[in-house]
Amino acid sequence: MDVRIGVTQSPREIEVDLGDNTDVEALFEQVNKAIESESGMLWLTDRRGRRVGVVAAKVAYIEIDAGSEPRRVGFGAGTVG
């Protein structure tokens, strides 16, 4: 599962690749708790064990891609006929 976090006053996104077995609903709850807290930090751990922290007050947006579609590899998505 891919998570992209936009941070205020920064042109770049933070991208975190979580494990495929990540519970989406638990992730939503974790994000909401951090953002509702006055001095909250949003901590995420990627699939390699790297911990990423973002000051919740600086979060502009969060995009969660649960990967419902299989990823495509290569140059063409169509069939050769």
C-alpha positions as CSV (number, residue, x, y, z in Angstrom):
1,M,0.0,0.0,0.0
2,D,1.4,3.4,-1.0
3,V,0.8,6.5,1.1
4,R,1.6,10.0,-0.2
5,I,1.7,12.9,2.3
6,G,1.6,16.5,1.2
7,V,3.3,18.9,3.6
8,T,2.4,22.6,3.8
9,Q,5.0,25.0,2.5
10,S,6.9,22.1,0.7
11,P,6.7,21.4,-3.0
12,R,7.6,17.7,-2.4
13,E,5.5,14.8,-1.2
14,I,6.5,12.2,1.3
15,E,6.0,8.7,0.0
16,V,5.8,5.7,2.3
17,D,5.4,2.1,1.0
18,L,3.5,0.2,3.7
19,G,3.2,-3.6,3.7
20,D,0.5,-5.1,1.6
21,N,-1.2,-6.5,4.7
22,T,-1.8,-3.0,6.2
23,D,-5.3,-2.5,7.6
24,V,-6.7,0.5,5.8
25,E,-9.3,1.3,8.5
26,A,-6.7,1.2,11.2
27,L,-4.5,3.5,9.1
28,F,-7.4,6.0,8.7
29,E,-7.9,6.0,12.5
30,Q,-4.2,6.5,13.1
31,V,-4.2,9.5,10.7
32,N,-7.3,11.0,12.2
33,K,-6.0,10.7,15.8
34,A,-2.7,12.4,14.9
35,I,-4.4,15.3,13.0
36,E,-7.0,15.9,15.7
37,S,-4.3,16.1,18.3
38,E,-2.9,19.6,18.9
39,S,0.7,18.5,19.1
40,G,0.4,15.2,17.3
41,M,2.9,13.4,15.2
42,L,1.9,11.0,12.4
43,W,4.3,8.0,12.5
44,L,4.3,5.4,9.8
45,T,6.5,2.3,9.4
46,D,7.3,1.2,5.8
47,R,7.7,-2.4,4.7
48,R,11.5,-2.2,5.4
49,G,11.0,-1.1,9.0
50,R,11.9,2.6,8.3
51,R,9.9,4.9,10.6
52,V,8.7,8.2,9.1
53,G,7.3,11.0,11.3
54,V,5.4,14.1,10.1
55,V,4.1,16.9,12.3
56,A,0.4,16.5,12.0
57,A,-0.2,20.2,11.9
58,K,1.9,20.4,8.7
59,V,-0.1,17.8,6.8
60,A,-1.8,19.3,3.8
61,Y,-3.3,16.0,2.4
62,I,-2.8,12.3,2.5
63,E,-3.4,10.0,-0.4
64,I,-3.8,6.3,0.3
65,D,-3.5,3.8,-2.6
66,A,-4.6,0.4,-1.3
67,G,-3.5,-1.2,-4.5
68,S,-6.8,-2.7,-5.6
69,E,-5.5,-3.0,-9.1
70,P,-2.4,-5.1,-9.9
71,R,0.7,-3.0,-10.8
72,R,1.7,-3.1,-14.4
73,V,5.3,-3.4,-15.4
74,G,6.6,-2.5,-18.9
75,F,5.9,0.0,-21.6
76,G,2.5,-1.2,-22.9
77,A,-0.6,-2.0,-21.0
78,G,-2.5,-3.5,-24.0
79,T,-2.2,-6.8,-25.7
80,V,-0.1,-7.5,-28.7
81,G,-2.2,-8.7,-31.6
